[in-house]
Amino acid sequence: MDRDQLELHPRVIAAARRAQLKSFREVLCVSSPDLQRLTGLSGSDVQQLLTTAATTCRRHPPVPALLLHCRIETSLRLSVGCPVLDELLRGGLPVGGVIELSGESGAGKTQLALQLCLSVQYPTQYRGLDSGAVYICTEDSFPIRRLQQLIRHQSGLRSDVPLSLISSLQFSDHVYIEHAADLDSLQVCLSRRVPLLLARGLVRLLVVDSVAALFRSEFQAADWLERTKQLITLSSTLHHLSLEFTTPVLCINQVTDVFSSSGDSMGPLSSSVSPALGLAWANQVMVRLMMRRLQRTVIHGDQSSALRRLEVVFAPHLPRSGRDAGVWREGVRGATGEGVRLGQMSLTSV
């Protein structure tokens, strides 16, 4: 444990040690019922332990994330491809660091990730990184048809880029697709194939879709200690790649239901769900973004979309805020501007 364990009753500390909980990060990976079972503590003691652990981890975030923030080139950003969303992010994603994008199924996470895989290929004067992207799928097959549709409609999304330049870019040739069915194959991919692509300058963006899928499928509640070790190992690998190659790492994350209404700085502004993998993972992330699908539609010309909202949950350089957006043929764009209007409320999003 840390020096903050002095805030805890000695009985609680002793029980945590008997349960082989060596750090507050490990405590935060265990649910309240499991903590009671493992430690034999009362509900109030377990709550005190969890509160102290959460407070300590927020007060002392992991060193790798701080180092990454110090090394970010403040003038260089990777554009999302939409002025409204770029404004929210002060120019786009920071070039360096682990960025998490979480949300429920259908919120638009993969749509935005695909869009970034194209945006990264533009020259730096158009807020790209003049390189490709590697996209690692851990659960679903890669949405190649949607990527091809986005490529066909790039001129509609990126009106700031000359059409001649868009036509000259061979977008599909610079998106490298990997599939990882388990944690072992994911680590092999991240330790062998991805570094080779980065070292050769073929890619400058790494996407993992999704980071939670393998942990949810491979570990049961009783495996919390091994799960924590694997989670920290994965985080360490991602941080190392980002630091060594000054590359943004985008991790798509699933969500879990929230049963408490208490304020949580690691969660979204207003939602009944929270990013999966708990505070142990949250403390490994430099920027946390969340996409939500709202029960409104937005209309632009002959297209309609469920209204989405992209929120900044936390970031060292950004305030907590959000922007509305829609998912169109050409990609994810802010739900503002000429010709865009809100539709009616509906129980089922369109």
N, C-alpha and C positions, 0 to 999 in steps of 0.2 A: 504494500500500500504506500501512499504518499504521506508527507507531513500533515496533510489535511485530515488524516485519520485521527489526529488528536482531538478533533471536534466530535468524534464518536465516543460512545460509552465503551470502556474496555471490554465489556461482555460482547458487544457487537463485533469489535475487532477480532477477538479470539474466535468467535463463531465463523467469521469470514475466512480466517486463516485455516481453520479445521476443514472448511469446504474447499480449500486450495484455490481461493480467489486471491490472486497475487496483485491485482491492480484494479483501479476503479473502472477501467475500460472493460475488464472481464465482468465486473458487477453489472454494467449496463447492458451486457448481452444476455442477461438472464431475466426472465419474467418474475414478477412478484411472487406468484405461487411457487415457482421453482426455487426461488431464493429461500422461501420459508421451509420448503422441504429439505433443501441442501444444508441450511444452517441451523434449523430448529428454532429460529427466532420468531418472536411475535410479529403480528402485522405492523404494529407501530415501529418496532425496531427495524424491520425491513424497509419501511417507508423512509425512516431516517437515513439508512444506509444508501438507498437510491437517491435521495435528495442531495446528500453530501457528494456522492459520486458524480451526479449530473452537474452540480455547482462547480466542482473541482475541474472537470473536463472542459467546461466552458471557460473557466478562468485561465486554464493552462492548455491551449490547443497544441496539437502535435508540432514538433519542430519542423518536419519537412514542409508542411503547408506554409509556415512563416518564411522559411528560406525561399520557397518558390515565389512568394509574393514579393520578396526583396529583389528577386532577379527578373521580374517581369519588365519587359520593355514598355514603358508607359505610353509611348507614341504608336505602338504597333498593336493592332487589333484585327481579329478575323470577323469580317462582316457576316451577319446573319442573312443578308440579302434583302432586308426591308428597313427603310429609314426609321420607321416607327419603333421597331424592336431594337435597332441599333442605338437609337436615342436612349431607350431604357437601359441598355448595357454600356452606355458611354462609348459607343463606337463599335461594339461587338465583343466577342469572347476574348479574354486575355490570352496572349500567346505564351503559354506556359502555365502549368497547374492542372489539377484535376477538377473538372467541372461536372457537377451532377445535374441531370435533367430528369425529374421524377413526375409521375402523374398516373392517373388511372388509364385503363385500356381505352383507346380511342380518343385520347386527349390531344394527340398530335405530336408526340415525342419523336417517333420515328420519322415523321414528315419533316420536322425541323432538322433532325440529324442528316437526312438525305440532302436537304438543302445546303447544309454546311459542307457536305462532301463535294458539292459543285462550287460553292463560293470560295473554298480554299484554293481552287485552281486558277483563279483570276490573278493578274499581276498585283503587286502591292499598292500601286496607285489607285486600284479599284477595291482596296481593302481585302484582297486575297493574300495568299502566301506563295503563289506561283509554284504550287506543288500538288500532289495527290492526297488521297485519304485511304486509310485501311479501316474496314468495317467488319467487326467481329460479331457474328450472330451466335447467341447461346441458347435460343429457344426456337424461334420461328425462322423460316427460310427467308433469304434476302429478298426484299420487294423490288425485283428487277424491273417489272413493268411500270411501277410508279416512278422509279428513277428515270426510265426512258421518257416518260411523260414530262417530268420536270425538265429534262434536257431539251425536249422539243419546244417547251414554252419559256425557255430562259430569257428570250428577248422581251417577253411580256413582264417578267419579274424584274429584270435588271435593265431598266430603261436608261440607267446612267452609264452603261457600257456600250461602246460602238458595236453595231450589228456585225461588222466585219471581224471584230475580235471574237465575238461569241461564236461566229460560224467557223472560225479557225481552230477553236479549242475542241479537242477530241475527249470530251468529258468522260465517257464510259471507259476509256482506256486507262484512266488514272484513278479508278476506284477499285481497290484490291479487297476482295471478299474472303473472309475466313469463317469457318464454322467450328465451334467448340462445344462438344456435348457434355463435357465434365470439367472439373477444376484442373485436373492434370493436363488435359489437352489445351486448356486456356493458358496455363503457365508455360507450356512448351511453345505455344504460339507467341506469347509475349516475350519470352526469353531468347527465341531463336529467329523466327521469321520476321517479326515486326522490327526488331533492331536492325536487321539487314536492310529492310526497306528504308528505314530512317537514315541509316548511315550512307546509303547511296543517294539520298536526296529525292527519292521517288515519292515520299509522302511527308506531310507536315501536319496531319490530323489523325488522331486515333479515336475510334468510336467503339465502345463496348455496349452491346444491346442484347440482354440487359445484365447488369451486374448482380442483381438479386436472384435471378432465375436458378442458377446453379446451387447457390447456398440454400435455397428453399427446397430443392429437390434432393440434395445429398445429405442434409443433416436433420436429425430429429431434435426435440427439445433437450434431451439428455446429452447431446453431443456439443453443448455450448462451448466447452473449452477448446476442442479441436476446431470448431467453427470460428472462434475468435482468432486463433492462430492463423488459419487459412485466410481470413479476412485481412489481417494485418500484413501477411505475406503478399497478397494481391495488391494491397494499397502501396506497399513499399516498391513493388515492381513498377507500378504505374507512375509513382512519383519519380523514380529513377529515370524512366524513359522521358518524362516531361522535362526534367532538369537537364539531362545530357543533351537532348536534341532541341530544346526550347520549343516544345510541341504541345499544343492544347490537347488534353485527353478528356473526351466527353463520355461520361458513364450514364447510360440510361438506367433508371431505377424504377422499380414497382412501388406500390404504396400499400399501407396497411391501415385498417380502421382505427380511429382514435376514439377512446371511450372516456377520456377526461377532457373537461372544458378548461382546465388550467392553462395559462399562457406558457408557450414553449418556443423559445427563440430559434429552435432547430426546425420548427414546423412552418407550414404556409401561413399566410396572413389570415385566411378564413376558410376552413375546410373541415370535413368530417374524416379526412384521411391524412396520413403522415408518411413520408418516405420510409421505405423498408430498411432493414438491417440495423436500426437503432442508432444510439448516440456513438457507439464505437465506430461505426462507419462515418457518421456525420462529422466527427472530428478529424477524419482523414481527407475531407473535401474542402477545397479552398472556396469554391463558389457553388451555391445550391440554388438551382432554378426549379420552378414547378409549373406545369401546364395543367389547366383545368378546362373541362368541357362544360359549358353553361347551358341552361335550358332556355336559350334564345337562339334565333337564327339571324344571320347577317346576309344581306343580299347585295350583289354587285353585278350589274348587267343581267346576263342570263344565268348567273351562277348563284347558288345559295349554299351556305355553310353553317354548321353549328358554331356558335360563338365560342371562342376559346379565350383564355386569359393566361398570359405568361407573367409569372411573378418572380421577383428576386427575393428569396427567403433570407439568404445572408451572403455577403461578399465583403472582402476587406476594403473595397474601393467604391461600393455602391450602397445607396440607401434602400430600405425595404420599400418596394413599389411594384406596380404592374401595369401592363398594357393589354388591351383587347385585340384579338386577331381572328382571322378566318383562314381556313385551308381551302385554297382554290386550285384550279388546274395547274397554274404556274408555280404554286408553292404557298408557304405561310406568309401572310402579309397582315399588317395592322388593319383593324376594322375602322379606319377613319379615312377621310378624304372625299373627293368628288365622286359621286355616283354610288357611294356605299351607304346603306341604310339598314337599320335594325328591323327584323321581322317580328312576329308575334311570339309570346311565350308559348312553350309547349312542354308537355310531360316527357315526350320522346324527342331527343335532339335529332335534327336532320343532318 
